[in-house]
Amino acid sequence: MKANLRVSLGAVVLALATLAAMIFAWLNFVQRETFDTPDDGVAWLDTANGAQAWKLAPNSPAARAGIRPGDLLIAINNVPVTSQVQVTRRLWHAGLWNQVRYKLARNGREFETPIVTAPAEKPASIENYGRFVGLLYLFIGLFILCAAGMRRAPCIFMFSAWSLFILYSFQYSGKLDAFDYEVYWASIVARMLAPACCCTSLWFSRNAPKPAFARFPS
């Protein structure tokens, strides 16, 4: 009786956790698609001299303003910047579709140029592929759990599949609200569990009990 109750309680908890993870993944997908972050189109590199332009996206605000790889950023709107993090903070402070003035140095000569911030590009295809992989892991885990029953090995494999679903499906949007922080830390925890999840999956593939429909004689 107690064993059946424990199994039933575990099934309910696992079902609720899976449902919550799928709801969070959907809300995260909507937020990721609708929320835009301000960007200049430059990949800034931290150097001993400060933030240096490393790569520029084609037809980006920085490219249209005449910035080139190797340019050293000195200040934004007369506020000194010395690192890539400070550049990001100044752009966030400026917001989308606003003009900022960059003070740069090229070959020892300083100059200024205006830039209008634009939404950062989103790697939608890569992120959607990750979401598909996460859903695939989750469905495989659910299938094995339903086929093999609420025993230790299938439950451990389901937990691994659940963690990998979070790892591949949750994408940090940069909105910096409470939900975004939850998504961020959930991804961090899932990333820490990823090696253990892979080892568990390999162990289960070698020691998995046969599902009920596979034990009937031919």
Backbone torsions as a table, in degrees:
resi	resn	phi	psi	omega
1	MET	NA	-47.6	179.7
2	LYS	-65.8	-37.1	179.5
3	ALA	-64.3	-42.5	178.7
4	ASN	-64.4	-38.8	178.9
5	LEU	-65.6	-40.5	179.2
6	ARG	-64.7	-40.7	178.4
7	VAL	-65.4	-42.9	179.6
8	SER	-64.8	-41.5	178.9
9	LEU	-64.5	-41.4	178.0
10	GLY	-62.9	-39.3	178.9
11	ALA	-64.8	-40.6	179.4
12	VAL	-65.1	-45.7	-180.0
13	VAL	-61.8	-43.9	-179.6
14	LEU	-65.6	-39.0	178.4
15	ALA	-65.4	-42.1	179.3
16	LEU	-66.6	-40.4	178.6
17	ALA	-64.3	-41.0	178.8
18	THR	-65.3	-43.4	178.4
19	LEU	-63.0	-42.2	178.7
20	ALA	-63.3	-40.8	179.3
21	ALA	-63.4	-40.3	179.9
22	MET	-68.7	-38.2	177.4
23	ILE	-65.2	-44.5	178.4
24	PHE	-61.3	-40.9	180.0
25	ALA	-63.4	-40.1	178.6
26	TRP	-67.1	-45.3	178.3
27	LEU	-62.4	-39.2	177.6
28	ASN	-64.7	-39.0	177.6
29	PHE	-62.3	-44.5	179.9
30	VAL	-63.5	-44.9	-179.3
31	GLN	-65.5	-39.5	179.8
32	ARG	-64.6	-35.1	-178.3
33	GLU	-78.3	-30.8	-173.3
34	THR	-97.5	-19.3	-176.5
35	PHE	-98.5	128.3	-180.0
36	ASP	-112.2	141.6	176.8
37	THR	-107.8	141.1	179.8
38	PRO	-70.0	141.7	-176.2
39	ASP	-149.5	158.1	176.8
40	ASP	-109.5	-5.8	179.0
41	GLY	84.5	14.3	-178.8
42	VAL	-115.2	137.4	168.1
43	ALA	-93.2	105.3	-176.9
44	TRP	-86.5	141.6	-178.6
45	LEU	-117.5	127.8	177.8
46	ASP	-74.2	124.2	178.2
47	THR	-128.4	176.2	178.9
48	ALA	-64.4	-24.1	-179.2
49	ASN	-94.3	-7.2	-179.0
50	GLY	129.3	-159.1	-178.8
51	ALA	-81.7	121.3	-177.7
52	GLN	-117.2	136.8	179.2
53	ALA	-66.7	124.6	-179.0
54	TRP	-103.1	-56.0	178.0
55	LYS	-133.6	147.5	177.0
56	LEU	-121.4	135.3	175.7
57	ALA	-74.5	140.5	178.9
58	PRO	-59.9	139.1	177.4
59	ASN	57.8	29.3	177.9
60	SER	-87.0	166.6	177.9
61	PRO	-54.5	-40.9	-179.3
62	ALA	-68.9	-39.9	179.1
63	ALA	-63.5	-41.5	178.8
64	ARG	-68.3	-25.3	-180.0
65	ALA	-84.3	-4.0	176.5
66	GLY	93.1	9.2	177.5
67	ILE	-72.1	143.7	-178.7
68	ARG	-125.7	156.7	173.6
69	PRO	-58.0	135.7	-177.8
70	GLY	101.3	-16.6	177.7
71	ASP	-65.9	141.6	-179.4
72	LEU	-103.2	124.1	-179.1
73	LEU	-85.5	125.6	-177.6
74	ILE	-100.6	-45.2	-176.2
75	ALA	-154.6	155.6	172.7
76	ILE	-123.3	120.2	-176.2
77	ASN	52.4	43.7	177.8
78	ASN	66.8	12.2	175.1
79	VAL	-102.3	118.6	-177.5
80	PRO	-61.1	141.7	175.0
81	VAL	-130.0	141.2	-177.3
82	THR	-129.0	-1.6	-177.8
83	SER	-149.5	165.4	178.9
84	GLN	-63.8	-35.7	179.5
85	VAL	-63.0	-40.8	178.5
86	GLN	-66.7	-34.9	175.9
87	VAL	-61.7	-46.5	179.7
88	THR	-60.3	-42.5	-179.6
89	ARG	-64.1	-41.3	-179.8
90	ARG	-66.9	-37.1	178.0
91	LEU	-67.8	-39.9	176.2
92	TRP	-61.9	-40.3	179.0
93	HIS	-64.9	-35.2	-179.7
94	ALA	-73.3	-37.9	-179.3
95	GLY	86.5	178.6	-178.1
96	LEU	-77.3	145.4	173.0
97	TRP	57.4	33.5	175.2
98	ASN	-115.8	149.9	-178.2
99	GLN	-88.6	133.7	174.0
100	VAL	-126.4	154.9	179.8
101	ARG	-108.8	123.2	178.0
102	TYR	-97.6	132.6	170.6
103	LYS	-106.9	119.9	-174.0
104	LEU	-126.8	167.6	175.1
105	ALA	-129.0	133.7	178.9
106	ARG	-137.3	119.1	-179.1
107	ASN	55.4	38.7	176.8
108	GLY	84.2	-3.3	-179.8
109	ARG	-109.3	133.0	-179.9
110	GLU	-93.3	146.6	176.7
111	PHE	-154.7	164.2	179.1
112	GLU	-121.4	149.9	178.0
113	THR	-150.6	140.1	177.0
114	PRO	-83.8	145.9	178.2
115	ILE	-135.2	135.9	173.9
116	VAL	-100.9	118.6	-177.9
117	THR	-64.0	150.0	-179.2
118	ALA	-138.4	163.0	178.4
119	PRO	-62.6	138.9	177.8
120	ALA	-69.3	144.6	177.7
121	GLU	-67.1	142.9	179.4
122	LYS	-110.8	129.0	177.6
123	PRO	-76.7	67.9	-171.7
124	ALA	-60.8	-42.5	-176.3
125	SER	-64.8	-41.5	179.3
126	ILE	-67.0	-43.1	-179.0
127	GLU	-66.0	-41.0	179.2
128	ASN	-66.9	-35.3	174.9
129	TYR	-62.8	-41.6	176.9
130	GLY	-62.8	-39.6	177.6
131	ARG	-64.1	-39.6	178.0
132	PHE	-63.0	-43.2	178.5
133	VAL	-63.1	-41.7	178.0
134	GLY	-61.6	-43.8	177.3
135	LEU	-64.0	-36.6	179.1
136	LEU	-63.4	-44.8	176.6
137	TYR	-59.1	-44.4	-177.4
138	LEU	-64.0	-44.0	-179.6
139	PHE	-66.9	-36.6	176.4
140	ILE	-64.2	-42.8	177.9
141	GLY	-62.2	-42.9	178.6
142	LEU	-65.4	-40.2	179.7
143	PHE	-62.6	-46.0	-179.5
144	ILE	-65.3	-39.4	180.0
145	LEU	-64.6	-42.8	179.6
146	CYS	-68.5	-35.1	-176.9
147	ALA	-77.6	-39.1	-174.4
148	ALA	-95.7	-15.7	178.6
149	GLY	93.1	171.4	-176.3
150	MET	-82.7	67.2	174.4
151	ARG	-108.4	174.5	-172.0
152	ARG	-61.3	-51.6	-175.6
153	ALA	-60.5	-49.0	178.0
154	PRO	-62.7	-35.4	179.4
155	CYS	-66.9	-40.6	177.4
156	ILE	-64.1	-41.9	178.2
157	PHE	-64.5	-38.6	178.6
158	MET	-64.7	-38.9	176.5
159	PHE	-63.3	-39.4	177.0
160	SER	-63.3	-44.3	178.7
161	ALA	-63.7	-38.6	178.6
162	TRP	-63.0	-42.9	179.4
163	SER	-66.1	-41.3	179.2
164	LEU	-68.3	-31.9	175.2
165	PHE	-62.1	-44.3	177.8
166	ILE	-63.7	-43.2	-177.9
167	LEU	-59.5	-43.2	-174.9
168	TYR	-88.0	-22.7	-171.9
169	SER	-99.2	-28.1	-176.2
170	PHE	-87.0	123.8	-178.6
171	GLN	-123.4	125.3	179.0
172	TYR	-69.1	122.9	-174.9
173	SER	-92.0	-22.1	-177.5
174	GLY	87.3	8.0	179.5
175	LYS	-71.5	-24.1	174.6
176	LEU	66.3	27.9	172.8
177	ASP	-95.6	-179.8	-175.7
178	ALA	-60.2	-41.3	-179.4
179	PHE	-65.0	-39.2	-179.8
180	ASP	-64.7	-38.3	177.3
181	TYR	-65.8	-38.2	177.2
182	GLU	-63.2	-42.9	177.9
183	VAL	-63.1	-42.4	-178.7
184	TYR	-61.5	-49.6	-177.2
185	TRP	-72.0	-31.7	174.7
186	ALA	-63.1	-39.8	178.0
187	SER	-66.4	-37.8	178.9
188	ILE	-63.7	-46.0	179.9
189	VAL	-63.7	-43.8	179.3
190	ALA	-63.0	-36.6	178.4
191	ARG	-67.2	-36.2	177.5
192	MET	-67.9	-32.5	-179.0
193	LEU	-85.0	-10.3	-174.1
194	ALA	-56.9	-46.5	179.2
195	PRO	-59.9	-42.2	178.5
196	ALA	-64.7	-36.5	179.1
197	CYS	-64.6	-40.6	179.4
198	CYS	-65.7	-42.3	178.3
199	CYS	-64.1	-39.2	178.7
200	THR	-64.9	-40.2	179.0
201	SER	-63.2	-41.0	178.3
202	LEU	-66.1	-41.5	178.5
203	TRP	-63.5	-41.6	-177.9
204	PHE	-66.9	-36.7	-179.4
205	SER	-64.0	-23.9	179.7
206	ARG	-94.2	-23.9	-173.8
207	ASN	-122.8	14.5	-175.8
208	ALA	-66.6	135.5	173.9
209	PRO	-71.8	147.0	179.3
210	LYS	-69.7	137.3	176.7
211	PRO	-65.3	163.6	-174.6
212	ALA	-58.5	-39.3	-175.7
213	PHE	-73.3	-11.1	-178.9
214	ALA	-97.7	-1.5	-176.3
215	ARG	-98.9	-0.8	178.8
216	PHE	-76.8	141.2	178.7
217	PRO	-68.1	149.9	-179.7
218	SER	-78.7	NA	NA
